[in-house]
């Protein structure tokens, strides 16, 4: 018998194979089932007239064809949890590495921006001072108007 967890875990893949096998099934038909074995069998029976045994046998074939990935998740709850934990750890590690890489890029960008700003101030000190004064004046006016309300 096909495991309910396997159906829900691999629903997108299974849904595509069901639609390819039974063209009478629509996306809406399969979406309303969303991995529920009893609903899947009922919808397929009503749309195609196939017997329950044939439908369940085909679902088992889909799981078997997909190889060890689906089969391993249905072997035992403990194995399923172990695989899920491994996947979560790997995903968290990859996310951490991406965050570190992004932070390093931001640091480098800030250093470059600071160096450019410092160079501009050294080359044009009066213009830089005027720009800073103008920006401060505008910010002060905006804050003053906001606080007055």
Backbone as JSON Lines, residues from 0, in Angstrom:
{"i":0,"aa":"X","n":[0.84,-1.19,0.0],"ca":[0.0,0.0,0.0],"c":[0.88,1.25,0.0]}
{"i":1,"aa":"X","n":[0.49,2.26,-0.7],"ca":[1.25,3.5,-0.81],"c":[1.12,4.29,0.49]}
{"i":2,"aa":"X","n":[2.22,4.83,0.96],"ca":[2.27,5.59,2.2],"c":[1.76,7.01,1.97]}
{"i":3,"aa":"X","n":[0.91,7.48,2.86],"ca":[0.33,8.82,2.77],"c":[1.41,9.91,2.81]}
{"i":4,"aa":"X","n":[2.44,9.7,3.64],"ca":[3.52,10.68,3.76],"c":[4.29,10.8,2.45]}
{"i":5,"aa":"X","n":[4.46,9.68,1.75],"ca":[5.17,9.69,0.48],"c":[4.38,10.52,-0.53]}
{"i":6,"aa":"X","n":[3.06,10.3,-0.56],"ca":[2.23,11.05,-1.5],"c":[2.31,12.54,-1.24]}
{"i":7,"aa":"X","n":[2.22,12.94,0.0],"ca":[2.27,14.36,0.32],"c":[3.65,14.94,0.08]}
{"i":8,"aa":"X","n":[4.68,14.18,0.39],"ca":[6.04,14.67,0.24],"c":[6.48,14.84,-1.2]}
{"i":9,"aa":"X","n":[5.91,14.05,-2.09],"ca":[6.3,14.08,-3.5],"c":[5.1,14.36,-4.39]}
{"i":10,"aa":"X","n":[4.18,15.16,-3.88],"ca":[2.91,15.36,-4.56],"c":[3.07,15.95,-5.95]}
{"i":11,"aa":"X","n":[3.96,16.91,-6.13],"ca":[4.12,17.54,-7.45],"c":[4.57,16.54,-8.5]}
{"i":12,"aa":"X","n":[5.52,15.7,-8.14],"ca":[6.02,14.69,-9.07],"c":[4.94,13.66,-9.39]}
{"i":13,"aa":"X","n":[4.24,13.19,-8.38],"ca":[3.2,12.19,-8.56],"c":[2.04,12.77,-9.36]}
{"i":14,"aa":"X","n":[1.7,14.01,-9.07],"ca":[0.6,14.67,-9.78],"c":[0.87,14.71,-11.29]}
{"i":15,"aa":"X","n":[2.08,15.03,-11.67],"ca":[2.43,15.08,-13.08],"c":[2.3,13.72,-13.75]}
{"i":16,"aa":"X","n":[2.74,12.67,-13.05],"ca":[2.65,11.33,-13.61],"c":[1.19,10.87,-13.72]}
{"i":17,"aa":"X","n":[0.37,11.25,-12.74],"ca":[-1.05,10.88,-12.8],"c":[-1.73,11.56,-14.0]}
{"i":18,"aa":"X","n":[-1.43,12.83,-14.21],"ca":[-2.04,13.55,-15.34],"c":[-1.55,12.99,-16.67]}
{"i":19,"aa":"X","n":[-0.3,12.54,-16.72],"ca":[0.21,11.95,-17.95],"c":[-0.46,10.61,-18.22]}
{"i":20,"aa":"X","n":[-0.74,9.85,-17.17],"ca":[-1.35,8.53,-17.33],"c":[-2.84,8.62,-17.64]}
{"i":21,"aa":"X","n":[-3.53,9.51,-16.92],"ca":[-4.97,9.7,-17.12],"c":[-5.22,11.14,-17.56]}
{"i":22,"aa":"X","n":[-5.35,11.33,-18.85],"ca":[-5.51,12.67,-19.41],"c":[-6.81,13.33,-18.97]}
{"i":23,"aa":"X","n":[-7.79,12.54,-18.53],"ca":[-9.07,13.1,-18.1],"c":[-8.96,13.89,-16.81]}
{"i":24,"aa":"X","n":[-7.85,13.74,-16.09],"ca":[-7.67,14.46,-14.83],"c":[-7.22,15.89,-15.1]}
{"i":25,"aa":"X","n":[-7.83,16.83,-14.41],"ca":[-7.43,18.23,-14.55],"c":[-6.56,18.64,-13.36]}
{"i":26,"aa":"X","n":[-5.92,19.79,-13.49],"ca":[-5.13,20.31,-12.37],"c":[-6.01,20.53,-11.15]}
{"i":27,"aa":"X","n":[-7.23,21.04,-11.38],"ca":[-8.15,21.29,-10.26],"c":[-8.52,20.0,-9.55]}
{"i":28,"aa":"X","n":[-8.74,18.93,-10.32],"ca":[-9.07,17.64,-9.71],"c":[-7.97,17.2,-8.76]}
{"i":29,"aa":"X","n":[-6.73,17.32,-9.23],"ca":[-5.61,16.86,-8.42],"c":[-5.29,17.82,-7.28]}
{"i":30,"aa":"X","n":[-5.5,19.11,-7.49],"ca":[-5.25,20.08,-6.43],"c":[-6.18,19.88,-5.24]}
{"i":31,"aa":"X","n":[-7.41,19.5,-5.5],"ca":[-8.35,19.3,-4.39],"c":[-7.95,18.1,-3.55]}
{"i":32,"aa":"X","n":[-7.2,17.16,-4.13],"ca":[-6.76,15.97,-3.39],"c":[-5.56,16.29,-2.5]}
{"i":33,"aa":"X","n":[-4.65,17.08,-3.01],"ca":[-3.41,17.5,-2.34],"c":[-2.74,16.39,-1.54]}
{"i":34,"aa":"X","n":[-2.57,15.22,-2.17],"ca":[-1.82,14.15,-1.54],"c":[-2.63,13.2,-0.69]}
{"i":35,"aa":"X","n":[-3.95,13.37,-0.59],"ca":[-4.79,12.48,0.21],"c":[-5.12,11.25,-0.64]}
{"i":36,"aa":"X","n":[-4.67,10.08,-0.22],"ca":[-4.8,8.86,-1.0],"c":[-6.26,8.53,-1.32]}
{"i":37,"aa":"X","n":[-7.13,8.61,-0.33],"ca":[-8.54,8.26,-0.56],"c":[-9.18,9.2,-1.58]}
{"i":38,"aa":"X","n":[-8.89,10.49,-1.47],"ca":[-9.44,11.45,-2.43],"c":[-8.89,11.23,-3.83]}
{"i":39,"aa":"X","n":[-7.6,10.92,-3.92],"ca":[-6.99,10.67,-5.23],"c":[-7.69,9.51,-5.91]}
{"i":40,"aa":"X","n":[-7.81,8.41,-5.19],"ca":[-8.44,7.22,-5.76],"c":[-9.89,7.52,-6.16]}
{"i":41,"aa":"X","n":[-10.62,8.22,-5.3],"ca":[-12.01,8.56,-5.6],"c":[-12.15,9.43,-6.84]}
{"i":42,"aa":"X","n":[-11.3,10.44,-6.97],"ca":[-11.37,11.33,-8.13],"c":[-11.03,10.57,-9.41]}
{"i":43,"aa":"X","n":[-9.97,9.75,-9.35],"ca":[-9.58,9.0,-10.54],"c":[-10.68,8.02,-10.93]}
{"i":44,"aa":"X","n":[-11.28,7.36,-9.94],"ca":[-12.37,6.42,-10.24],"c":[-13.54,7.14,-10.91]}
{"i":45,"aa":"X","n":[-13.92,8.3,-10.37],"ca":[-15.07,9.0,-10.93],"c":[-14.78,9.56,-12.33]}
{"i":46,"aa":"X","n":[-13.54,9.98,-12.59],"ca":[-13.19,10.57,-13.89],"c":[-12.91,9.52,-14.96]}
{"i":47,"aa":"X","n":[-12.32,8.38,-14.55],"ca":[-11.87,7.42,-15.56],"c":[-12.61,6.1,-15.54]}
{"i":48,"aa":"X","n":[-13.25,5.77,-14.43],"ca":[-13.94,4.48,-14.32],"c":[-13.0,3.33,-13.99]}
{"i":49,"aa":"X","n":[-11.75,3.62,-13.7],"ca":[-10.77,2.58,-13.34],"c":[-11.14,1.97,-12.0]}
{"i":50,"aa":"X","n":[-10.7,0.73,-11.79],"ca":[-10.95,0.08,-10.5],"c":[-9.95,0.59,-9.46]}
{"i":51,"aa":"X","n":[-10.36,0.46,-8.22],"ca":[-9.52,0.9,-7.11],"c":[-8.18,0.15,-7.12]}
{"i":52,"aa":"X","n":[-8.2,-1.14,-7.4],"ca":[-6.97,-1.93,-7.42],"c":[-6.0,-1.43,-8.49]}
{"i":53,"aa":"X","n":[-6.51,-1.14,-9.69],"ca":[-5.64,-0.66,-10.76],"c":[-5.02,0.69,-10.39]}
{"i":54,"aa":"X","n":[-5.83,1.55,-9.79],"ca":[-5.32,2.88,-9.41],"c":[-4.24,2.73,-8.35]}
{"i":55,"aa":"X","n":[-4.5,1.92,-7.33],"ca":[-3.5,1.74,-6.25],"c":[-2.24,1.07,-6.78]}
{"i":56,"aa":"X","n":[-2.4,0.11,-7.69],"ca":[-1.22,-0.54,-8.28],"c":[-0.39,0.48,-9.07]}
{"i":57,"aa":"X","n":[-1.06,1.36,-9.81],"ca":[-0.32,2.37,-10.57],"c":[0.41,3.33,-9.62]}
{"i":58,"aa":"X","n":[-0.25,3.71,-8.53],"ca":[0.41,4.59,-7.56],"c":[1.65,3.9,-6.97]}
{"i":59,"aa":"X","n":[1.55,2.61,-6.69],"ca":[2.71,1.88,-6.18],"c":[3.82,1.82,-7.22]}
{"i":60,"aa":"X","n":[3.45,1.67,-8.5],"ca":[4.45,1.67,-9.57],"c":[5.18,3.01,-9.64]}
{"i":61,"aa":"X","n":[4.43,4.09,-9.51],"ca":[5.05,5.42,-9.54],"c":[6.09,5.53,-8.45]}
{"i":62,"aa":"X","n":[5.74,5.09,-7.25],"ca":[6.67,5.16,-6.12],"c":[7.88,4.28,-6.39]}
{"i":63,"aa":"X","n":[7.66,3.07,-6.91],"ca":[8.77,2.15,-7.18],"c":[9.68,2.69,-8.28]}
{"i":64,"aa":"X","n":[9.1,3.27,-9.35],"ca":[9.88,3.83,-10.45],"c":[10.78,4.97,-10.01]}
{"i":65,"aa":"X","n":[10.29,5.73,-9.06],"ca":[11.04,6.91,-8.63],"c":[12.27,6.53,-7.85]}
{"i":66,"aa":"X","n":[12.44,5.29,-7.55],"ca":[13.67,4.83,-6.92],"c":[13.67,4.96,-5.42]}
{"i":67,"aa":"X","n":[14.88,4.91,-4.87],"ca":[15.05,4.86,-3.43],"c":[14.6,6.09,-2.69]}
{"i":68,"aa":"X","n":[14.56,7.24,-3.36],"ca":[14.22,8.47,-2.63],"c":[12.85,8.38,-2.0]}
{"i":69,"aa":"X","n":[11.84,8.05,-2.8],"ca":[10.49,7.95,-2.25],"c":[10.38,6.73,-1.36]}
{"i":70,"aa":"X","n":[11.0,5.62,-1.78],"ca":[10.87,4.4,-1.03],"c":[11.51,4.52,0.34]}
{"i":71,"aa":"X","n":[12.65,5.2,0.4],"ca":[13.35,5.34,1.67],"c":[12.52,6.14,2.65]}
{"i":72,"aa":"X","n":[11.81,7.15,2.17],"ca":[11.04,7.96,3.1],"c":[9.86,7.19,3.66]}
{"i":73,"aa":"X","n":[9.42,6.15,2.95],"ca":[8.27,5.4,3.45],"c":[8.68,4.2,4.28]}
{"i":74,"aa":"X","n":[10.01,3.91,4.4],"ca":[10.44,2.7,5.08],"c":[10.1,2.71,6.56]}
{"i":75,"aa":"X","n":[10.39,3.79,7.25],"ca":[10.05,3.87,8.67],"c":[10.01,5.32,9.09]}
{"i":76,"aa":"X","n":[9.19,5.62,10.08],"ca":[9.13,7.01,10.55],"c":[10.48,7.51,11.06]}
{"i":77,"aa":"X","n":[11.23,6.65,11.72],"ca":[12.54,7.05,12.26],"c":[13.49,7.42,11.12]}
{"i":78,"aa":"X","n":[13.5,6.62,10.05],"ca":[14.34,6.9,8.9],"c":[13.9,8.19,8.21]}
{"i":79,"aa":"X","n":[12.61,8.39,8.12],"ca":[12.06,9.6,7.51],"c":[12.51,10.83,8.3]}
{"i":80,"aa":"X","n":[12.43,10.77,9.62],"ca":[12.84,11.89,10.48],"c":[14.34,12.12,10.35]}
{"i":81,"aa":"X","n":[15.13,11.03,10.29],"ca":[16.58,11.17,10.15],"c":[16.92,11.87,8.84]}
{"i":82,"aa":"X","n":[16.27,11.47,7.76],"ca":[16.54,12.1,6.47],"c":[16.09,13.56,6.47]}
{"i":83,"aa":"X","n":[14.95,13.83,7.09],"ca":[14.47,15.21,7.17],"c":[15.45,16.07,7.96]}
{"i":84,"aa":"X","n":[15.96,15.54,9.07],"ca":[16.92,16.28,9.89],"c":[18.2,16.56,9.12]}
{"i":85,"aa":"X","n":[18.66,15.57,8.36],"ca":[19.86,15.75,7.55],"c":[19.64,16.83,6.5]}
{"i":86,"aa":"X","n":[18.47,16.81,5.87],"ca":[18.15,17.82,4.87],"c":[18.09,19.21,5.48]}
{"i":87,"aa":"X","n":[17.48,19.31,6.65],"ca":[17.39,20.61,7.34],"c":[18.77,21.11,7.71]}
{"i":88,"aa":"X","n":[19.63,20.23,8.23],"ca":[20.99,20.63,8.59],"c":[21.76,21.13,7.37]}
{"i":89,"aa":"X","n":[21.65,20.39,6.28],"ca":[22.36,20.78,5.07],"c":[21.86,22.12,4.55]}
{"i":90,"aa":"X","n":[20.54,22.31,4.56],"ca":[19.96,23.57,4.1],"c":[20.4,24.72,4.99]}
{"i":91,"aa":"X","n":[20.41,24.49,6.29],"ca":[20.83,25.54,7.23],"c":[22.3,25.89,7.02]}
{"i":92,"aa":"X","n":[23.13,24.87,6.8],"ca":[24.55,25.12,6.56],"c":[24.75,25.94,5.28]}
{"i":93,"aa":"X","n":[24.04,25.57,4.22],"ca":[24.15,26.31,2.96],"c":[23.64,27.74,3.12]}
{"i":94,"aa":"X","n":[22.56,27.92,3.86],"ca":[22.03,29.27,4.08],"c":[23.04,30.11,4.88]}
{"i":95,"aa":"X","n":[23.68,29.51,5.86],"ca":[24.7,30.21,6.64],"c":[25.87,30.63,5.78]}
{"i":96,"aa":"X","n":[26.3,29.73,4.89],"ca":[27.41,30.06,3.99],"c":[27.03,31.2,3.05]}
{"i":97,"aa":"X","n":[25.8,31.16,2.54],"ca":[25.35,32.24,1.65],"c":[25.27,33.56,2.41]}
{"i":98,"aa":"X","n":[24.81,33.52,3.66],"ca":[24.71,34.75,4.46],"c":[26.11,35.31,4.73]}
{"i":99,"aa":"X","n":[27.07,34.43,5.05],"ca":[28.44,34.9,5.27],"c":[29.03,35.52,4.0]}
{"i":100,"aa":"X","n":[28.77,34.89,2.88],"ca":[29.27,35.42,1.6],"c":[28.65,36.79,1.32]}
{"i":101,"aa":"X","n":[27.34,36.91,1.54],"ca":[26.66,38.19,1.31],"c":[27.2,39.26,2.26]}
{"i":102,"aa":"X","n":[27.43,38.91,3.52],"ca":[27.97,39.87,4.48],"c":[29.37,40.32,4.07]}
{"i":103,"aa":"X","n":[30.19,39.38,3.57],"ca":[31.53,39.73,3.1],"c":[31.45,40.69,1.92]}
{"i":104,"aa":"X","n":[30.51,40.47,1.0],"ca":[30.34,41.36,-0.14],"c":[29.91,42.75,0.32]}
{"i":105,"aa":"X","n":[29.03,42.82,1.3],"ca":[28.58,44.11,1.83],"c":[29.75,44.84,2.48]}
{"i":106,"aa":"X","n":[30.57,44.11,3.26],"ca":[31.74,44.73,3.9],"c":[32.69,45.31,2.84]}
{"i":107,"aa":"X","n":[32.96,44.53,1.8],"ca":[33.86,45.0,0.75],"c":[33.27,46.21,0.03]}
{"i":108,"aa":"X","n":[31.98,46.17,-0.23],"ca":[31.32,47.29,-0.9],"c":[31.38,48.55,-0.04]}
{"i":109,"aa":"X","n":[31.16,48.39,1.26],"ca":[31.23,49.54,2.18],"c":[32.64,50.11,2.23]}
{"i":110,"aa":"X","n":[33.65,49.23,2.27],"ca":[35.04,49.71,2.28],"c":[35.36,50.49,1.01]}
{"i":111,"aa":"X","n":[34.92,49.95,-0.13],"ca":[35.16,50.64,-1.39],"c":[34.44,51.99,-1.43]}
{"i":112,"aa":"X","n":[33.21,52.02,-0.96],"ca":[32.45,53.27,-0.93],"c":[33.1,54.29,-0.01]}
{"i":113,"aa":"X","n":[33.56,53.82,1.15],"ca":[34.23,54.72,2.09],"c":[35.52,55.28,1.47]}
{"i":114,"aa":"X","n":[36.28,54.41,0.79],"ca":[37.53,54.85,0.17],"c":[37.25,55.87,-0.93]}
{"i":115,"aa":"X","n":[36.2,55.64,-1.72],"ca":[35.84,56.59,-2.77],"c":[35.41,57.93,-2.16]}
{"i":116,"aa":"X","n":[34.59,57.87,-1.12],"ca":[34.14,59.11,-0.48],"c":[35.32,59.87,0.11]}
{"i":117,"aa":"X","n":[36.23,59.16,0.73],"ca":[37.42,59.8,1.31],"c":[38.26,60.46,0.22]}
{"i":118,"aa":"X","n":[38.39,59.78,-0.92],"ca":[39.17,60.33,-2.02],"c":[38.52,61.6,-2.57]}
{"i":119,"aa":"X","n":[37.19,61.58,-2.71],"ca":[36.47,62.76,-3.21],"c":[36.62,63.93,-2.25]}
{"i":120,"aa":"X","n":[36.52,63.66,-0.95],"ca":[36.65,64.74,0.05],"c":[38.05,65.33,-0.01]}
{"i":121,"aa":"X","n":[39.06,64.48,-0.2],"ca":[40.43,64.99,-0.27],"c":[40.67,65.81,-1.55]}
{"i":122,"aa":"X","n":[40.03,65.38,-2.64],"ca":[40.22,66.09,-3.91],"c":[39.43,67.39,-3.95]}
{"i":123,"aa":"X","n":[38.22,67.39,-3.4],"ca":[37.33,68.56,-3.45],"c":[36.74,68.83,-2.08]}
{"i":124,"aa":"X","n":[37.52,69.35,-1.18],"ca":[37.03,69.54,0.19],"c":[35.91,70.58,0.29]}
{"i":125,"aa":"X","n":[35.97,71.66,-0.45],"ca":[34.95,72.7,-0.33],"c":[33.61,72.22,-0.87]}
{"i":126,"aa":"X","n":[33.65,71.55,-2.04],"ca":[32.4,71.04,-2.6],"c":[31.79,69.99,-1.68]}
{"i":127,"aa":"X","n":[32.62,69.13,-1.11],"ca":[32.14,68.1,-0.2],"c":[31.49,68.72,1.03]}
{"i":128,"aa":"X","n":[32.1,69.75,1.56],"ca":[31.55,70.45,2.72],"c":[30.21,71.09,2.37]}
{"i":129,"aa":"X","n":[30.1,71.68,1.19],"ca":[28.85,72.3,0.76],"c":[27.75,71.26,0.6]}
{"i":130,"aa":"X","n":[28.08,70.11,0.03],"ca":[27.08,69.04,-0.14],"c":[26.61,68.55,1.22]}
{"i":131,"aa":"X","n":[27.53,68.34,2.14],"ca":[27.16,67.88,3.49],"c":[26.29,68.93,4.2]}
{"i":132,"aa":"X","n":[26.66,70.18,4.08],"ca":[25.87,71.25,4.7],"c":[24.46,71.26,4.12]}
{"i":133,"aa":"X","n":[24.34,71.17,2.79],"ca":[23.03,71.17,2.13],"c":[22.19,69.98,2.55]}
{"i":134,"aa":"X","n":[22.8,68.8,2.61],"ca":[22.07,67.6,3.01],"c":[21.61,67.72,4.46]}
{"i":135,"aa":"X","n":[22.47,68.27,5.3],"ca":[22.09,68.46,6.71],"c":[20.97,69.47,6.86]}
{"i":136,"aa":"X","n":[21.04,70.54,6.08],"ca":[20.0,71.56,6.12],"c":[18.65,70.98,5.69]}
{"i":137,"aa":"X","n":[18.65,70.23,4.6],"ca":[17.4,69.62,4.11],"c":[16.86,68.63,5.13]}
{"i":138,"aa":"X","n":[17.72,67.81,5.69],"ca":[17.27,66.84,6.7],"c":[16.71,67.56,7.92]}
{"i":139,"aa":"X","n":[17.35,68.65,8.33],"ca":[16.86,69.41,9.49],"c":[15.49,70.01,9.23]}
{"i":140,"aa":"X","n":[15.29,70.55,8.03],"ca":[13.99,71.13,7.69],"c":[12.91,70.06,7.7]}
{"i":141,"aa":"X","n":[13.21,68.91,7.12],"ca":[12.22,67.82,7.09],"c":[11.88,67.36,8.5]}
{"i":142,"aa":"X","n":[12.86,67.17,9.35],"ca":[12.61,66.75,10.73],"c":[11.82,67.83,11.47]}
{"i":143,"aa":"X","n":[12.19,69.09,11.27],"ca":[11.48,70.18,11.92],"c":[10.02,70.24,11.51]}
{"i":144,"aa":"X","n":[9.74,70.1,10.23],"ca":[8.36,70.1,9.75],"c":[7.58,68.9,10.27]}
{"i":145,"aa":"X","n":[8.24,67.79,10.34],"ca":[7.56,66.57,10.84],"c":[7.23,66.69,12.31]}
{"i":146,"aa":"X","n":[8.15,67.26,13.1],"ca":[7.92,67.4,14.54],"c":[6.88,68.49,14.84]}
{"i":147,"aa":"X","n":[6.77,69.48,13.98],"ca":[5.83,70.57,14.22],"c":[4.39,70.04,14.15]}
{"i":148,"aa":"X","n":[4.13,69.07,13.3],"ca":[2.79,68.51,13.15],"c":[2.46,67.73,14.36]}
